[in-house]
Amino acid sequence: MEKLIDLAERFLVGGCFGMFRLPDEVATVFQRGEGSRIFDMTGKEYIDYVLGSGPLILGHAHPAIVAAVCEQAKLGS
């Protein structure tokens, strides 16, 4: 996990995306999100109270949004 945090700090200002940053002693790397939950690289589950950068209304990976993106992607870029 420490290696991933170091990599994030190298490419993302402050090692995080957006204005939210965990304290160093509890810093983690999130792997995925589902609805209102996010999961770190170890599989630990958290409630995503921030829900910024898109999932604010429907949550992470809403099935209708995933389906719409997949259909659009088939049309090419």
ABEGO torsion letter per residue (X at the ends): XAAAAAAAAAABBGGBBEABBBBAAABBBBABBBEABBBBAAGBBBBBAAGBGGAAAAEBGBAAAAAAAAAAAAAEX
